[in-house]
Amino acid sequence: MSEKPRDPAFADADCPPADLTVADETCSPQSERLDEDNQLRSGFVRRVQDALEAGEVDQVYTLVEPLHPADIADLFEAVDADERLALSRAISDLMGGEVFAELNDHVREGLVDELSAEDIADLAEEMETDDAVALIEDLDEDEQQAVLAEMEPEDRAAIVSALSYPEETAGRLMSREVIAVGEHMSVGDLIDFLRDDRELATEFWEVFIVDARHHPVGTCQLSWILRAPRHVPLTDVMKRDQTLIPVTMDQEEVALRFQKYALISAAVVDESGRLVGQITVDDVVHIIQEEAGEDALALSGAGDGDINEPLHMTIRSRMWWLFINLGTAILASSVVAAFEQTIAKLVTLAVIMPIISGMGGNAATQTMAVTVRALATNQLTSSNTWRMIMREWWIASANGLGLGMLMAATCQLIYHDWWLSLVVVLAMVLNSLNAGLSGVLIPLGLDKLKIDPAVVSTVFVTTMTDTLGFFFFLGLASALLM
């Protein structure tokens, strides 16, 4: 029997076409769409693009329909920007709230711009409160009001309430779909309540117990409820010690609470202590990823770092950062210019000078990254700040001395000048200490001033290591070699 030719669209997928029977489960229809890393295969994406280009709407729908909503969202990022609108129209029946909740922010904005207020309202009503807020909050004020006018009163009230809280706070993040019951109930009463009330949330991990003022007094995990006898009062099985999240708490602090106490969900309370919602661990996973990415990109000045961000926005954010760095570079150059006569007399200094400055910058980057992370994760507090400073002092001293001795030995072998070698080792030690202290003290100082150290630390630290690095080296050279 002759072998059936492979579909060229799957030439790099290591799997035959869907209609070819195979025994190996690694070549199942699902694996034709996703690779071993659970990412969409390039062959599958090309097949969707070819169907779009050919106007085969039914074929596009057939290809995309089996995908999970998160994979459909990935598909929109994988295709070209000018193909996304056509793709959304081809699979309009699949473009529900679950898909829009998973879309990249920039991709979602482009698709939402093509929807009517009624369509956006329908999507928002399908979503959890936090996802609906994320969909609506980026709209213009007039568009927001038009969408809210199309929503059911109960859903509209929840969105308006969430939008009243500051961005990136628990109030924006929380879901209002919670199960809360009175403390007078027994386990049997609760089970009957959960079974009979069809209006309750369908997905939850714990039940919150509240008093007459709707203040949370305890929580019961579903596993406890299922294993306890029906006659036992909830007050006997509930956990009274619980982590309550204020509505105004920053989302980064929320994530730290979840990490510290290994939470699955947590109650959110308003200023009066009333239960108003809950935050679940799936939301926190997104926060951790988002905050970690923001800090890393802020240190480099790369803007949002989103490959779907409009080109002009990326250019503008990076240009501003590079403009600031240009100013710091000019400042460092002015130090070099002040020692122009020294460099002219001993050209060797020009060869070694970038090494001293560069090593200081690298050392400072390491210390700064550790400090910013420690601040972000609450590892660095007022109780251990001095210990952190002394720790970095000793690390900088050891590294500066070790690298300085190595560099001095190299200079001695090449230039046979003991005084030059001495200048090198002293400059290396001094700039290493400068780098270590700058890398820890600058982020600490910015944090005390309520300025995000991840955003502006790099500019100040780079200025310190470059400027003082040149000053130490050239100053010592002027004093000892001239």
Summary of the structure (lengths in Angstrom):
residues: 482
radius of gyration: 30.1
end to end distance: 88.8
largest distance: 94.0
contacts: 1488
relative contact order: 0.06
helix: 65%
strand: 7%
